[in-house]
Amino acid sequence: MTRILACGCVLALFATSNAGAQQTLTPEPVVTASIDPARVVVGQRATLVVTVLAPNYMPAPPLLPDFQVRNAVTRPLGAINQTETRDGVAYAGIRYEFAIFPQEEGSFAIADQKIGVTYAAAPPQASTLTLDVPRLALEAFIPEPAQSLDPFVSSNAISFGQNVKQSSQELRVGDSITRTVTTKADGTPAMLLPPVTFAKIDGLALYPAQPSVQDNVDRRTGVLSATRIDEATYILERAGDYTLPPIELAWWNTRESKVERTRIDSVNVRVADNPALRAAVPNNATSWKGGDYIDAIRDHWLLTMTVLALLAVVAWFAPAAIRSIGQDIIRRRTAYLASEAWSFAQVRSASRGGDPTKVYFALLDWLQRFEPLGPGRHLDTLKKAAKDPGLDQELASLEARLFSPQAEDVAWTARKLLKRVKIVRNRLLNSAPAQVPRQALSDHLNPVVAPPPINPRWRPVAR
């Protein structure tokens, strides 16, 4: 009986100490994440929800990654304060929502993302902790009936609008007409709407303009609507009757789960002759007859023979020289178009236009050719290699201008971003590359041949 009582006391003490240890455990922040739906049509929205909770309270907001996914458009939807009680401990935090629009078929992963949390572990003292975001997967697909669509576009609704503006009421040679096509869509970003292709017509010179894209999010319902405006101007070069062909777009209706076609009608144009534009070539030169040419050649026969000889020499050597020069020009041009310098020139050109979308995609294309970054060339790699807070700030402003619901309120200029990128590019290009150790030549390239043995019998006597 005594032994039983002793064992019971030991167990009671152990249970009491274990419970006390559990009560003294310090609660830590918690990060949860989910994505809904996990399988979505290409171009449609999947919602990423990330919740950050910390015991007591957080004196500063969490430091979140941008959750950018390759070949997908990511946009923040907003944040909501959260409170929760777990095991008798009060937690406070924020719930973040992001919209992810896949641009192509395949599997997408949200992995290796970290969140920095500052919380009041023992008020008023604060602690900082870095937490991993749970790995999430997203699959994008194209429905079977829409597999033949090229390009594939999905939306709840798409409409076309057209406006044709003439430089004059009665069109004549030298006048112009401007065709503007407005595409509106619901439920898909404007960046995913395909560009309008304007037809090239013989007799009309085509001059396309830079497209304009704009997104609008209804703050009450969260519904996304997109607008894309494409415009082209035709200069009328010859008189005649012309037809600007109709424009049609086949797209996947996500509401009705079927392929639909949106179309705008053709435009007929009649161009009259314009006598005022006819070049008046004055005929002030004296008319020569055949006999006059013969007399001129006879009077200057030596000069004529010299010119003919020079022309013959040029005709003999010109084809080979022209081919050589042409091939050299093509090689140089091809090499330049594939170079990092040309790609960065496109970044400068896009920056002069001031369009954030064009600047963004020009940067991504340039990074693929920027050798100092090594493998995995994207904006995050550039930030890590640059270690430039100014560049980080400008890139964050660009992404907010493109992807934030309050994009119009974001202060961003292409000139400041280009300035920071130039500084970082020059610094990384001028950094000393690693020296490649010189390798000794292989022995088989320069073999060491031993001299033939000398027969002692034929060796001359030393004197």
MARDODO-68338 format. One record per residue: residue in three letters; x, y, z of N, C-alpha, C in turn. Coordinates in steps of 0.05 Angstrom, whole numbers, plus 32768, in hexadecimal, padded with zeros to 4 digits. Layout:
MARDODO-68338
ALAXYZXYZXYZ...
This chain:
MARDODO-68338
MET80117FE88000800080008000801180198000THR8027801780108039802E8011804680347FF6ARG804D801E7FE8805980227FCD8045802F7FBAILE802C80277FBB801780327FA9801480507FAELEU801480587FC8801180747FCF802980847FC5ALA804180787FC8805980867FBF8059808A7FA0CYS805180757F92804F80787F75803B808D7F6CGLY8024808E7F7B801080A27F74801A80BE7F79CYS802980C27F8E803480DD7F94804880E57F7EVAL805980D27F75806C80D87F60805E80E07F46LEU804980D17F3F803A80D77F27802D80F27F29ALA802280F87F40801581127F44802881297F41LEU804081257F4D8055813A7F4B805D813E7F2EPHE806181287F1F806881297F02805381377EF2ALA803A81307EF78024813D7EE88023815B7EEETHR802781627F078026817E7F0F803D818E7F02SER805581827F02806B81907EF6806881937ED8ASN805C817E7ECB8057817F7EAE804381947EA7ALA802E81957EB7801A81AA7EB2802581C67EB6GLY803681C87ECA804381E37ECE805581EA7EB8ALA806381D67EAD807581DC7E96806581E57E7EGLN804D81D87E79803D81DF7E63803281FC7E66GLN802B82037E7F8020821E7E83803682337E80THR804F822B7E858064823F7E83806F82427E67LEU806682317E54806E82347E388066824F7E2DTHR8079825C7E20807382777E15806582747DFAPRO804D827F7DF68040827D7DDC804F828E7DC7GLU804E82847DAF805C82917D99804982977D82PRO805182A97D6F804082B07D59803A82977D47VAL802482997D39801B82847D288014828F7D0CVAL801C82807CF7801682887CDB800782717CCETHR7FF082777CC37FE082637CB47FDB826E7C98ALA7FD9825C7C847FD582647C697FC382507C5ASER7FB4825A7C477FA382497C377F9E82567C1CILE7F9782467C087F9182517BEE7F7882447BE3ASP7F6682547BD97F4C824B7BD07F4482597BB6PRO7F3C824A7BA17F3E822D7B9F7F5A82247B99ALA7F60820A7B9E7F7B82007B997F7E81F97B7BARG7F6881F87B6C7F6981F27B4F7F5882077B42VAL7F6482167B2F7F56822D7B237F5C822E7B05VAL7F49823A7AF67F4D823F7ADA7F6282547AD5VAL7F7382507AC17F8882647ABA7F7B827F7AB7GLY7F8782937AC47F7D82AF7AC37F6882B67AD7GLN7F5F82A27AE77F4B82A77AFC7F5882A97B17ARG7F4982B37B2A7F5582B97B447F5482A27B58ALA7F6B829E7B657F6C828D7B7D7F74829F7B94THR7F67829C7BAB7F6B82AE7BC17F7E82A27BD6LEU7F9482AF7BDB7FA782A67BEF7FA182B57C09VAL7F9C82A67C1F7F9682B27C397FAD82AB7C4CVAL7FB982C07C577FCF82BC7C6A7FC782CB7C84THR7FC782BC7C9A7FBF82C77CB47FD782C67CC7VAL7FDE82DD7CD37FF482DF7CE57FE982E77D01LEU7FED82D57D157FE382DA7D307FFB82DA7D43ALA7FF982EC7D57800E82EE7D6B800282F17D87PRO800E82E67D9C800382E97DB7800583077DBFASN7FF1830F7DCF7FEF832B7DD77FE8833D7DBFTYR7FFD83497DB47FF8835B7D9E8012835F7D8FMET8010836B7D77802783707D66802C838E7D64PRO804283987D6F804783B57D6D804D83BF7D51ALA805483AD7D3F805983B57D23804D83A07D11PRO804483A87CF9803883947CE7804D83807CDEPRO804483677CD7805683537CCE8064835B7CB4LEU807C83507CAF808B83547C978085833D7C84LEU807483437C6F806B832E7C5D807B832E7C44PRO807F83167C37808B83157C1C8076831F7C08ASP807E83227BEF806B832C7BDB805A83157BD0PHE806182FC7BD5805282E57BCC804F82E47BADGLN806482EF7B9F806382EE7B82806982D27B79VAL805982C87B65805C82AD7B5A806382B07B3DARG807782A17B34807F82A27B188068829B7B05ASN806582AA7AF0804F82A67ADC803482A87AE9ALA803182BA7AFC801782C07B08801782DD7B11VAL800082E87B127FFC83047B1C7FF183037B38THR8000830F7B4B7FF883107B677FF1832C7B6FARG7FDA832F7B7C7FD183497B857FC583487BA1PRO7FCD835A7BB37FC2835B7BCE7FA583647BCDLEU7F9483577BDD7F78835D7BDE7F71836E7BF7GLY7F81836C7C0C7F7B837B7C247F83836B7C3DALA7F7F83787C547F86836C7C6E7F7083727C82ILE7F6C835E7C947F5783607CA87F6383597CC3ASN7F5E83697CD87F6883637CF37F5A834A7CFEGLN7F6983397D0D7F5E83217D177F64831F7D35THR7F5283137D457F57830D7D617F4D82F07D65GLU7F5C82E27D767F5582C67D7B7F6182BD7D95THR7F5482AA7DA27F5D829F7DBC7F6482817DB7ARG7F7D827A7DBF7F87825F7DBD7F9282567DD7ASP7F8782417DE27F9082357DFC7F91824B7E11GLY7F7D825C7E117F7B82707E257F8D82887E20VAL7F9C82897E0A7FAD829F7E037FA082B07DEDALA7FA082CA7DF27F9482DC7DDE7FA882E37DC8TYR7FA082DF7DAF7FB182E47D987FA482FB7D88ALA7FB5830C7D7D7FAD83217D6B7FBE83207D52GLY7FB283277D3C7FC183267D237FB283317D0BILE7FBB832A7CF37FB083357CDB7FAC831E7CC7ARG7F9683207CB87F91830D7CA37F95831B7C88TYR7FA783117C787FAD831C7C5E7FA1830B7C48GLU7F9883187C327F8D830A7C1B7F9B83147C02PHE7FA283017BF17FAF83077BD77FA182F87BC1ALA7F9E83057BAA7F9382F97B927FA982F07B80ILE7FA882D67B787FBD82CB7B667FAF82C27B4CPHE7FB882CD7B367FAD82C77B1B7FC282B87B0BPRO7FC1829E7B097FD5828F7AF87FD282977ADBGLN7FE982997ACE7FEA82A17AB17FED82897A9EGLU7FF282717AA97FF5825A7A987FEE82417AA7GLU7FEC822B7A987FE682117AA57FFD82087AB6GLY7FF781F77ACA800C81EB7ADA800881EE7AF8SER801B81E47B07801A81E57B24802B81FC7B2EPHE8021820A7B41802F82217B4D8032821C7B6BALA804982237B76804E821E7B92805582397BA0ILE804A823C7BB8805182527BC9806182467BE0ALA807B82497BDE808D823C7BF180A4824E7BF8ASP80B282477C0E80CA82557C1780C482737C1CGLN80AC82787C2680A482947C2D80A682977C4CLYS80B082AD7C5480B482B27C7180A782CD7C79ILE809D82CE7C92809082E67C9C809E82EE7CB6GLY80A683077CB880B183127CD0809C831D7CE3VAL809B83147CFC8086831C7D0E809383297D27THR808B83407D2E8093834E7D47807B834E7D59TYR807E83427D71806783407D83807083457DA0ALA805C834B7DB1806183527DCD806183387DDDALA8078832A7DDD807A83117DEC807783167E0AALA8084832B7E14808283327E30807F83507E31PRO8067835B7E2E806383787E2C807083867E44PRO807D839D7E3F807D83AC7E25809483A37E12GLN80A4838F7E1A80B983867E0980AE83777DF1ALA80BC837B7DDA80B3836E7DC180C8835B7DB7SER80BF83457DAA80D183317D9F80CB832F7D81THR80DF83277D7280DC83237D5580E283067D4ELEU80D182FB7D3D80D382E07D3580CE82DD7D17THR80DC82CC7D0980D782C67CED80CA82AB7CEALEU80B382AB7CDD80A382937CDA80A1828B7CBDASP80A082707CB8809C82667C9D807F82657C96VAL8078826D7C7E805D826A7C738059824D7C6APRO804482407C72804082247C68804082237C4AARG804B820E7C3F804C820A7C22803082057C17LEU802A82137C01801082107BF48014820A7BD6ALA800181FC7BCB800281F57BAE7FE981FE7BA0LEU7FEC82077B877FD682107B777FD982047B5BGLU7FC381FA7B507FC481EF7B357FB281FF7B23ALA7FBC82067B0B7FAD82157AF77FA982047ADFPHE7F9182057AD37F8B81F47ABC7F7B82037AA7ILE7F7A81F97A8F7F6982037A797F5481EE7A74PRO7F3B81F57A757F2581E27A707F2881D57A55GLU7F2081BC7A537F2381AC7A3A7F1681BA7A22PRO7EFE81C67A247EF281D27A0C7F0181EB7A03ALA7F1381F67A147F21820E7A0D7F3E82097A07GLN7F4681F07A037F6281EA79FE7F6D81F679E4SER7F5B81FB79D17F64820579B77F66822379B6LEU7F5E823179CB7F5F824F79CB7F7C825879CDASP7F83826A79BB7F9E827679BB7F9C829379B3PRO7F9F82A579C77FA682A079E37F8D829879F3PHE7F93828B7A0A7F7D82847A1B7F77829B7A2EVAL7F5D82A37A2F7F5482B97A407F3B82AF7A4ESER7F3A82B37A687F2382AB7A787F1882C47A87SER7EFE82C57A897EF282DC7A967ED482D67A9BASN7EC982E57AAD7EAC82E37AB27E9C82F17A9BALA7EA883067A907E9C83147A797EB183257A6BILE7EB083257A517EC283357A407EB183447A2BSER7EB8835D7A277EAA836D7A137EBE837E7A03PHE7EB7838379EA7EC8839379D87EB983AD79D3GLY7EC983C279D07EBE83DC79C77ED183E879B3GLN7EC683F7799F7ED78402798A7ED0841F7985ASN7EE4842F797F7EE0844B79787EF384517961VAL7EE9845D794C7EF9846479347EF784827931LYS7F0E848F79307F1084AC792E7F1F84B37914GLN7F1384C479047F1F84CD78EB7F2A84E978EESER7F4084EE78E07F4C850978E17F3C851E78D1SER7F2B851478BF7F19852678B07F00851778A8GLN7EEC852678A17ED2851A789A7ED5850A7880GLU7EE18517786B7EE6850A78527F0385027851LEU7F0884E878527F2484DE78547F3284E07839ARG7F4A84EB783A7F5B84ED78227F7784E27829VAL7F8684DE78147FA184D478187FB084E8782AGLY7FBE84DE783F7FCC84EE78527FBD84F1786CASP7FA284EC786C7F9384ED78857F9884D47896SER7F8B84D278AD7F9084BB78BF7F7584B478CCILE7F74849A78D47F5E849078E47F6A848178FCTHR7F5E848479137F678477792B7F5284637935ARG7F5A844A79377F47843579417F4E842E795ETHR7F3B843179707F3F842C798C7F2D84157994VAL7F39840079A07F2A83E979A97F2D83E779C7THR7F1683E679D57F1583E479F37F0B83C979FBTHR7F1B83BA7A0A7F1483A07A147F0E83A27A32LYS7EF783997A3A7EEF83997A567EE9837C7A5FALA7EF383757A777EF0835A7A817EEA835B7A9FASP7EDC83477AA97ED783447AC67EE5832B7AD0GLY7EF2832E7AE77EFD83177AF57F19830F7AECTHR7F26831F7ADB7F4183197AD37F5183337AD0PRO7F6B83347AD77F7A834D7AD67F7E83567AB9ALA7F8283707AB67F86837B7A9B7FA083717A8EMET7FB4836A7A9F7FCD83617A947FCA83467A85LEU7FB483377A8B7FB0831D7A7E7F9F831F7A66LEU7F9583377A5F7F85833A7A477F97833B7A2FPRO7F91832D7A197FA3832C7A027FA3834779F3PRO7FBA834E79E67FBA836679D67FAA836379BDVAL7FA0837979B37F918379799A7FA5837C7983THR7FA2836B796F7FB3836C79577FA5837B7941PHE7FB1839279397FA583A279247FB183997909ALA7FA0839678F57FA8838B78DB7FB9839F78CCLYS7FCE839578BE7FDD83A578AC7FD083A47890ILE7FCB83BC78857FBD83BE786C7FCE83CD7858ASP7FD183C278407FE083CF782B7FD283E97823GLY7FE183FE78247FD68419781D7FD184297836LEU7FD2841D784D7FCF842B78677FE784257879ALA7FF3843A7883800A843778957FFF843478B2LEU8008841E78C07FFE841878DA8011842278F0TYR8007842F790480168439791B800784337935PRO800D841B794180008414795A800A84267971ALA7FF9842B79848000843A799C8004842779B4GLN8010843179C98014842279E17FF9841C79EEPRO7FF4840279F67FDB83FC7A027FD884077A1ESER7FC084097A287FBA84137A437FAB83FE7A52VAL7FB483F67A697FA683E27A797F9F83EE7A95GLN7F8883E67A9F7F7F83F17AB97F6D83DD7AC6ASP7F7183D97AE07F6183C87AF17F5183D87B04ASN7F3983CF7B0B7F2883DC7B1F7F1C83C77B31VAL7F1F83CA7B4B7F1483B87B5F7EFE83C67B6EASP7EE683BA7B6E7ED083C57B7D7ED583C07B9BARG7ED783D67BAA7EDE83D37BC67EC883C67BD7ARG7EAF83C87BCD7E9983BB7BDC7E98839D7BD7THR7E9B83957BBE7E9783797BB67EB2836B7BB1GLY7EC7837A7BAC7EE1836D7BA57EE283637B89VAL7ECF836A7B787ECE83607B5D7EE3836F7B4CLEU7EF383617B3D7F08836C7B2C7EFD83707B10SER7F0183887B057EFB838E7AE97F13839A7ADCALA7F1883927AC27F30839B7AB47F2883A87A9ATHR7F3983BC7A927F3583CA7A797F5083CC7A6AARG7F5083C47A517F6783C77A407F5F83D77A27ILE7F7083EB7A207F6A83FC7A097F8183F979F6ASP7F7C83F079DD7F8F83EE79C87F87840279B2GLU7F9B840F79A67F96842479937FAB8423797DALA7FA2842879647FB4842A794D7FAA843F793ATHR7FBD844C792E7FB88462791A7FC0845878FFTYR7FAF845C78EB7FB5845578CF7FB9847078C0ILE7FCF847278B27FD4848978A07FCD84807884LEU7FBC848F78777FB18488785D7FC684907847GLU7FD1847C783A7FE6848178277FDD8481780AARG7FC8847278047FBE847077E97FA0847277E9ALA7F95847C77D27F78847E77CF7F6D846277CAGLY7F54845E77D37F47844477CF7F33843E77E5ASP7F27842677E37F14841C77F87F2384077808TYR7F21840A78237F2F83F878357F1C83EE784ATHR7F2283D778567F1283CC786B7F2583C47882LEU7F2083D078997F2E83C778B27F1F83AE78BCPRO7F2C839778BC7F1D837E78C27F12837D78DEPRO7EFE836C78E37EF2836A78FE7F07835D7911ILE7F038361792A7F148357793F7F0483457951GLU7F0E832C79557EFF831879647F11830C797ALEU7F05830679917F1382F979A77F0282E179B1ALA7F0E82CA79B17F0182B279BD7F0C82AF79D9TRP7EFA82AC79ED7F0182AA7A097EF082977A18TRP7EF9828F7A2F7EEB827B7A407EDA828A7A55ASN7EC082857A537EAD82917A667EAC82807A7FTHR7EB7828A7A957EB9827A7AAE7E9D82767ABBARG7E8B82887AB67E7082867AC17E6082707AB3GLU7E6182717A997E52825E7A897E6182457A82SER7E7C82447A887E8D822D7A817E8B82267A64LYS7E90823A7A537E9082357A367EA0824A7A28VAL7EA782447A0F7EB6825779FE7EA3826B79F1GLU7EAA828479F37E9A829979E67EAC82AA79D5ARG7EA082B979C37EAF82CA79B07EA482E679B1THR7EB682F979B47EAF831579B47EBB8322799BARG7EAB8333798E7EB4833D79737EAB835A7970ILE7EBC836979617EB5838479597EB58384793AASP7EA48394792E7EA0839479127EB883A17903SER7EB8839B78E97ECC83A778D87EC683C578D3VAL7EDA83D378C87ED683F078C27EDE83F478A5ASN7ECB840078967ED0840678797EDA84237877VAL7EEF842678667EFB844078637EFE84467845ARG7EF5845D783D7EF9846678217F0C847E7822VAL7F21847C78127F36849178117F36849D77F5ALA7F3384B777F47F3484C577DB7F5084D077D5ASP7F5584D577BB7F6F84E077B47F7284FC77BFASN7F8B850477C37F90851F77CE7FA5852C77BCPRO7F9B853C77A87FAE854977957FC1855B77A3ALA7FBA856677BA7FCC857977C77FE6856C77D1LEU7FE5855177D57FFC854377DF800E853977C9ARG8006853B77B180178532779B803085427799ALA80468534779A805F854277998063854F777EALA8066856A777E806B85797765808985797760VAL80918569774D80AE8567774780B3857B772FPRO80C28590773580C785A3771F80DA8597770AASN80D3859D76F280E4859276DB80F485A976D0ASN810885B276E0811985C876D8813185C076C7ALA813785A676C7814E859D76B88149859D769ATHR815D85A1768B815B85A1766E815885857664SER8145858176528141856676468158855F7634TRP8162854776388178853D7627816D85287614LYS8178852975FC8171851575E88187850075E6GLY818284EB75D7819684D575D581B084DF75CAGLY81B084F075B681C984FB75AA81D9850B75BEASP81CB851975D081DA852975E481EA851775F6TYR81DF850075FE81EE84EE760F820684E27601ILE820384DC75E7821984D175D8823084E575D5ASP822984FE75D1823D851375CE824C851775E9ALA823D851575FF824985197619825D8503761FILE825684EA7618826884D3761C828184D6760AARG827D84DF75F2829384E275DF82A684F775E8ASP829C850D75F482AD852275FD82BC851B7617HIS82B18509762782BD8501764082C284E37641TRP82CE84D8762C82D184BB762A82E484B07640LEU82F984BF7647830C84B5765B82FE84B37676LEU82EF84C7767D82E184C7769782CC84B07697THR82BF84AD768082AB8498767E82B7847C7681MET82CE8477767582DC845D767882E484587694THR82EF846D76A182F7846A76BD82E0846376CFVAL82C9847176CB82B1846B76DC82A8844F76D7LEU82A8844676BD829F842B76B782B1841676C4ALA82CC841B76C482DE840876D082DA840676EELEU82D6841E76FB82D0841D771882B6840E771ELEU82A28412770D828984047712828C83E6770EALA829D83DE76FB82A283C176F782B083B5770FVAL82C483C4771A82D283B9773282BF83B7774AVAL82AF83CC774D829B83CB7763828883B47760ALA827E83B07747826B839B77428277837F7747TRP8292837D7742829F8363774682A2835C7764PHE82AA8370777482B0836B77908298837177A3ALA828583807799826F838977AB825F837277B7PRO8257835D77A78246834877B48252833B77CCALA826C833377CA8278832677E1827B833977F8ALA8283835277F2828583667808826B836C7815ILE8256836E7805823C837478108232835D7821ARG823783447817822E832D7827823D832C7842SER825783317841826783307859825E8346786DILE825A835E78628250837478748235836E787FGLY82238363786E8208835D787782088347788CGLN821983327888821A831D789C8225832878B7ASP8239833978B58244834578CD822F835678DCILE8220836678CC820B837678D981F6836578E6ILE81EF834F78D881DA833D78E481E5833078FEARG81FE832878FD820A831C7915820A832F792CARG8213834779268215835C793C81F983637946ARG81E68365793381CB836C793C81BE8355794DTHR81C2833C794481B88326795381C48324796FALA81DE8328797081EB8328798A81E1833E799CTYR81DD8355799181D4836C79A181B7836779ACLEU81A6835C799A818A835779A38189834279B8ALA819D833179BA819D831C79CF81AE832479E7SER81B7833D79E881C9834679FD81BA83527A14GLU81C883547A2B81BD83627A4281BA83807A3DALA81CC838B7A2E81CB83A87A2881B183AF7A1ATRP81AA839F7A05819183A579F7817983A27A09SER8179838E7A1A816383897A2C816083A17A40PHE817783AB7A49817683C27A5C816D83DB7A4DALA817483DD7A33816A83F47A24814C83F37A22GLN813F83DB7A21812283DA7A22811783E37A3CVAL812683DE7A52811D83E87A6C811D84077A6CARG813284137A61813384307A5F811C843B7A4ESER8117842D7A37810284367A2580E784357A33ALA80E2841F7A4280C8841C7A5080C684317A66SER80DD84377A7380DC844C7A8880D584677A7DARG80DF846D7A6580D884877A5980BA848A7A54GLY80AD84737A4E809084747A4A808184777A64GLY808D846E7A7A807F84717A948069845D7A9AASP806684497A89805184357A8D805C84207AA1PRO8051841D7AB9805B840A7ACD805A83ED7AC3THR804683E67AB4804483CA7AAA805C83C47A97LYS806183D67A84807783D17A71809283D27A80VAL809583E37A9480AE83E47AA380B283C97AB2TYR809D83BF7ABD809E83A67ACD80A7838E7ABCPHE809A838B7AA580A183747A9380BD83787A86ALA80C483927A8080DF83977A7680F583907A8ALEU80EF83957AA48102838E7AB98105836F7ABALEU80EF83617AB980F083447ABB810083387AA3ASP80FC83437A8B810A83397A748128833F7A76TRP812F83577A81814B835F7A848159834D7A98LEU814B83467AAE815883357AC3815F831A7AB8GLN815183107AA4815882F57A99817282F67A8AARG817C830E7A83819683107A7481AB831D7A85PHE81A683237A9E81B983317AAF81CA831C7ABEGLU81E183167AB381F283007ABC81FB83037AD9PRO8201831B7AE4820B831C7AFF81F883107B14LEU81DE830D7B0E81CB83027B2181CE82E47B24GLY81D982D77B1081DB82BA7B1181C082AD7B0BPRO81BC82947B1581A282867B0F818B82927B1FGLY8173828D7B16815B82977B24815982B57B23ARG815982C07B0B815A82DD7B08813D82E87B09HIS813682F47B1F811D83027B228121831A7B35LEU810B83277B3B810D83407B4B8119833B7B66ASP811183247B73811C831E7B8D813A831A7B8CTHR8143830C7B77816083087B74816F83237B70LEU816383357B61816F83507B5D8170835F7B78LYS815B835D7B88815C836A7BA28172835F7BB4LYS817483457BB5818983397BC681A583407BBDALA81A983407BA281C483477B9881CA83647B9BALA81B683757B9881BB83937B9981BF839C7BB5LYS81AF83927BC881B0839C7BE481AE83BA7BE5ASP819A83C47BD6819683E17BD3817A83E87BDDPRO817883F57BF4815D83FB7BFE814D840D7BEBGLY815B841F7BDD814D84307BCB814184217BB4LEU814F840D7BA9814483FC7B94812D83EB7B9FASP812F83E17BB7811983D17BC3810083E27BC5GLN810383FB7BCD80EC840D7BD080DF84137BB5GLU80F084187BA180E4841E7B8680D684057B7ALEU80E283ED7B7E80D583D57B7480BB83D07B82ALA80BB83D47B9D80A283D17BAC808D83E47BA3SER809483FD7B9C808184107B92807684087B77LEU808883FD7B66807F83F47B4B806B83DD7B4EGLU807183C97B60805E83B37B63804483BC7B6FALA804683CF7B82802D83DA7B8E801D83E97B79ARG802A83F77B67801C84067B51800E83F27B3ELEU801A83DA7B3A800E83C77B287FF983B57B36PHE7FFE83AE7B4E7FEE83987B5A7FDD83A27B72SER7FE183BA7B7C7FD183C37B937FB583CC7B8APRO7FA183C77B9A7F8683D27B937F8683F17B93GLN7F9783FD7BA37F99841A7BA37FB184237B92ALA7FB384187B7A7FCA841D7B697FCC843A7B61GLU7FB584487B5E7FB684647B557FC284767B6BASP7FC1846D7B847FCB847D7B9B7FE984797BA0VAL7FF584667B918012845F7B96802384737B86ALA803584807B95804884937B88805F84837B7CTRP806184837B62807784747B55807D84827B3BTHR809784847B3580A0848F7B1C80B5847D7B10ALA80B484797AF680C784687AE880E484737AEAARG80E6848E7AEB8101849A7AEB811184927B04LYS810484927B1B8112848B7B34811A846E7B34LEU8108845D7B2A810F84407B298126843B7B16LEU812684487AFE813B84447AEB8156844E7AF6LYS815584637B06816E846D7B11817A84597B24ARG816A844D7B36817484397B49817E84207B3AVAL816F84177B25817784007B16819184047B08LYS8196841C7AFD81AF84237AEF81C684207B03ILE81C3842B7B1B81D8842B7B2F81DF840E7B36VAL81CB83FE7B3B81CF83E27B4381DC83D27B2BARG81D283D77B1381DD83C97AFC81FA83CF7AF8ASN820283E97AF9821E83F07AF6822F83E47B0CARG822583E47B24823583D97B3A823A83BB7B37LEU822483AC7B2F8227838F7B2C823883887B14LEU823683987AFE824683927AE6826383987AEBASN826983AC7AFC828583B47B00829283A47B17SER828383947B25828F83847B3A82A283707B2EALA82B8836B7B3B82CD83597B3082C3833D7B2FPRO82C483317B1782BB83157B1582D083027B21ALA82C782EB7B2882DA82D77B3382EE82CE7B1EGLN830782CC7B27831C82C47B14831B82A67B10VAL831B829E7AF8831B82827AF1833782777AF2PRO833C82637B03835882597B058361824E7AEBARG837A82547AE58385824A7ACC838C822C7ACFGLN8386821C7ABB838A82007ABB83A381F97AABALA83B381E77AB683CA81DF7AA783C281CE7A8FLEU83D281D07A7A83CC81C07A6283D081A27A68SER83C081927A5C83C381757A5F83DD816B7A54ASP83E881557A618402814B7A58840181407A3CHIS83E981377A3383E8812A7A1983EA813F7A02LEU83E6815A7A0A83E8816E79F58405817479EFASN841781737A03843481787A00844281617A0EPRO844281497A03844F81327A10846D81367A12VAL8477812D7A298494812E7A2E84A081147A24VAL84AF81157A0F84BB80FD7A0384D880FB7A0DALA84DE80E47A1884F980DF7A22850C80DC7A0BPRO852580E67A0C853880E379F6854080C679F2PRO854680BE79DA854D80A279D58567809B79E3PRO856A808379ED8583807B79FB859A807A79E7ILE85B1808279F185C9808279E085D9806879E4ASN85DF805C79CF85EE804379D0860B804979D9PRO8615803D79EF8630804479F98646803E79E4ARG8640802C79D38655802579C0865A803C79ACTRP8647804C79A7864A80617993864E807C79A1ARG8651807B79BB8655809479C98671809F79C4PRO867480B879BC868F80C279B686A080C579D0VAL86B980C279CC86CB80C379E386D080E079EAALA86CD80E67A0486D181017A0E86EF81077A0EARG86F6811D7A05871281267A05871581407A13
